Amino acid sequence: MNKLVTIIVALMLTGTVAQADNNMITSKINEVSNNVKTFVVNEKDKTISYQKKSWKEVRLQLAGLFQSLSNAKNKLFTLVDLGSQ
């Protein structure tokens, strides 16, 4: 009879520990999942911010380049017009 009680108590304790382990594993998985989600959202936001800044700089550089090319074209046509007179 003592062996039966001991086995029952052992099974009850094992079941409780298994339940605690299961809850701990579930909470750990949820924690890791939340950390990954937060990381991905933060990286996405940083990437979007960087791209906005980079594209703004490129647009300014292109505007300067087009202005320089336009000025060079105008100078060239002025020289050609002066040479043909």
Secondary structure as UniProt FT lines:
FT   HELIX           2..84
//
